[in-house]
Amino acid sequence: MHDVRIEVGLAVRDLEPTDLADLDWSGGPHHIRALAAAYERSFADQVELVLITLGNGLPIAVGAVDFAKRDAAGELWMLSVRDEWQSLGVGTILITELEDRIRRRGLSRATLGVEHDNPRAAALYQRLGYVQDGLVLDGWPEGPGRSYATVCFTYSKPLSLTGAI
Ligand SMILES: CC(C)(COP(=O)(O)OP(=O)(O)OC[C@H]1O[C@@H](n2cnc3c(N)ncnc32)[C@H](O)[C@@H]1OP(=O)(O)O)[C@@H](O)C(=O)NCCC(=O)NCCS
């Protein structure tokens, strides 16, 4: 056995409606519907959706900022990296881009919620400067007549506006 290294170029761009068909790995049908609903809210400038693709166009990460959820802050939302591409730094690239989207609107705070039983994601956010500041009961539809409820830790991070584009 021997190691082989190749450089992989990634593209970071806005999500387009045609991308939704290639995002089944990011969650079930309810999740795709939630992404579609979030995309609709982007027309009202309430949400920005970001996609990371490989050089061949294959999407490997998706995430959003909700600008309507908190006062004077952007809420990172629906973060997902394709299983095979986790733990390589792609999530960090995604979060950095989403934070830049918040800065570009002149806002200096990022917030997010993490389910209580997702310590790995929580550790990543803490490493990136997020500090836990509360606890909320959250929930979302999971299919006809079914919904999922969970406890989430809320996190917040001050963003420096110096050098914001
Ligand atoms: C949480 C999530 C978005 C993070 O994305 P990610 O691409 O795995 O994140 P990163 O690779 O940037 O950082 C995470 C890990 O990789 C490690 N890492 C970062 N860069 C690395 C690199 N260049 N080489 C090797 N490891 C690296 C980090 O130390 C960290 O360690 P861990 O595996 O012990 O957690 C992703 O794991 C995911 O989609 N999980 C399932 C859905 C989910 O939990 N979403 C979040 C809801 S709040």
The ligand as a MOL file (V3000), in Angstrom:
LIG
                    3D

  0  0  0     0  0            999 V3000
M  V30 BEGIN CTAB
M  V30 COUNTS 48 50 0 0 0
M  V30 BEGIN ATOM
M  V30 1 C -20.9030 19.1510 11.1890 0
M  V30 2 C -20.3660 19.1840 9.7520 0
M  V30 3 C -21.1520 20.2150 8.9380 0
M  V30 4 C -18.8870 19.6150 9.8100 0
M  V30 5 O -18.3070 19.5100 8.5230 0
M  V30 6 P -16.8570 18.8280 8.3200 0
M  V30 7 O -16.5110 19.0120 6.8940 0
M  V30 8 O -16.8630 17.4570 8.8380 0
M  V30 9 O -15.9990 19.8030 9.2450 0
M  V30 10 P -14.3900 20.0150 9.2140 0
M  V30 11 O -13.7420 18.9170 8.4670 0
M  V30 12 O -14.1280 21.4070 8.8070 0
M  V30 13 O -14.0170 19.9080 10.7340 0
M  V30 14 C -14.4270 18.7970 11.4620 0
M  V30 15 C -13.3140 17.8210 11.7370 0
M  V30 16 O -12.3220 17.6820 10.7510 0
M  V30 17 C -11.0140 17.9370 11.2750 0
M  V30 18 N -10.3050 18.5940 10.1970 0
M  V30 19 C -10.4710 19.8560 9.7680 0
M  V30 20 N -9.6280 20.1060 8.7340 0
M  V30 21 C -8.9510 18.9560 8.4930 0
M  V30 22 C -7.9720 18.5890 7.5390 0
M  V30 23 N -7.5060 19.4470 6.6180 0
M  V30 24 N -7.5140 17.3090 7.5530 0
M  V30 25 C -7.9870 16.4310 8.4610 0
M  V30 26 N -8.9340 16.7340 9.4040 0
M  V30 27 C -9.3880 17.9810 9.4130 0
M  V30 28 C -11.2750 18.7850 12.4430 0
M  V30 29 O -10.2660 18.7110 13.4040 0
M  V30 30 C -12.5900 18.1780 12.9590 0
M  V30 31 O -12.3410 17.0150 13.7140 0
M  V30 32 P -13.4910 15.9050 14.0810 0
M  V30 33 O -13.6150 15.0020 12.8900 0
M  V30 34 O -12.9640 15.1850 15.2690 0
M  V30 35 O -14.7730 16.6550 14.3470 0
M  V30 36 C -20.4250 17.7980 9.0630 0
M  V30 37 O -19.6660 16.8880 9.8060 0
M  V30 38 C -21.8350 17.2610 8.8840 0
M  V30 39 O -22.4670 17.5080 7.8630 0
M  V30 40 N -22.3250 16.4770 9.8450 0
M  V30 41 C -23.6560 15.8750 9.7450 0
M  V30 42 C -24.7600 16.9150 9.8050 0
M  V30 43 C -24.5730 17.8380 10.9910 0
M  V30 44 O -24.2810 17.4120 12.1050 0
M  V30 45 N -24.7660 19.1500 10.7210 0
M  V30 46 C -24.5980 20.1940 11.7190 0
M  V30 47 C -25.8900 20.5060 12.3560 0
M  V30 48 S -25.6970 21.8010 13.5510 0
M  V30 END ATOM
M  V30 BEGIN BOND
M  V30 1 1 1 2
M  V30 2 1 2 3
M  V30 3 1 2 4
M  V30 4 1 2 36
M  V30 5 1 4 5
M  V30 6 1 5 6
M  V30 7 2 6 7
M  V30 8 1 6 8
M  V30 9 1 6 9
M  V30 10 1 9 10
M  V30 11 2 10 11
M  V30 12 1 10 12
M  V30 13 1 10 13
M  V30 14 1 13 14
M  V30 15 1 14 15
M  V30 16 1 15 16
M  V30 17 1 15 30
M  V30 18 1 16 17
M  V30 19 1 17 18
M  V30 20 1 17 28
M  V30 21 1 18 19
M  V30 22 1 18 27
M  V30 23 2 19 20
M  V30 24 1 20 21
M  V30 25 1 21 22
M  V30 26 2 21 27
M  V30 27 1 22 23
M  V30 28 2 22 24
M  V30 29 1 24 25
M  V30 30 2 25 26
M  V30 31 1 26 27
M  V30 32 1 28 29
M  V30 33 1 28 30
M  V30 34 1 30 31
M  V30 35 1 31 32
M  V30 36 2 32 33
M  V30 37 1 32 34
M  V30 38 1 32 35
M  V30 39 1 36 37
M  V30 40 1 36 38
M  V30 41 2 38 39
M  V30 42 1 38 40
M  V30 43 1 40 41
M  V30 44 1 41 42
M  V30 45 1 42 43
M  V30 46 2 43 44
M  V30 47 1 43 45
M  V30 48 1 45 46
M  V30 49 1 46 47
M  V30 50 1 47 48
M  V30 END BOND
M  V30 END CTAB
M  END
